[in-house]
Amino acid sequence: MVKTVFWGFVLFLAISFFGISLKAIIESPAGQENLAYLAQLATAFWHWLLLCLMLFRYQITNLIG
């Protein structure tokens, strides 16, 4: 957890150092399209993970009883 916060802070400093505006990137049409694509990938991964967990649970339940 501490490492994640540290590296997030380092990334923030690097972005600030190079003068990159996150607001401009996120509000741009390409940025919006990329965010939508990432959200779609995250949703698909989440559904796949839930399916795997349900199948695992089903197999364990049938194995035990």
ChimeraX attribute file (.defattr): number of C-alpha atoms within 10 A of each C-alpha:
attribute: neighborCount
match mode: 1-to-1
recipient: residues
	/A:1	5
	/A:2	7
	/A:3	8
	/A:4	9
	/A:5	10
	/A:6	11
	/A:7	11
	/A:8	12
	/A:9	12
	/A:10	12
	/A:11	12
	/A:12	13
	/A:13	12
	/A:14	12
	/A:15	13
	/A:16	12
	/A:17	9
	/A:18	8
	/A:19	9
	/A:20	12
	/A:21	10
	/A:22	13
	/A:23	9
	/A:24	10
	/A:25	12
	/A:26	14
	/A:27	11
	/A:28	12
	/A:29	11
	/A:30	11
	/A:31	15
	/A:32	13
	/A:33	13
	/A:34	13
	/A:35	13
	/A:36	12
	/A:37	12
	/A:38	12
	/A:39	12
	/A:40	12
	/A:41	12
	/A:42	12
	/A:43	12
	/A:44	12
	/A:45	12
	/A:46	12
	/A:47	12
	/A:48	12
	/A:49	12
	/A:50	12
	/A:51	12
	/A:52	12
	/A:53	12
	/A:54	12
	/A:55	12
	/A:56	12
	/A:57	12
	/A:58	11
	/A:59	11
	/A:60	11
	/A:61	10
	/A:62	9
	/A:63	8
	/A:64	6
	/A:65	5
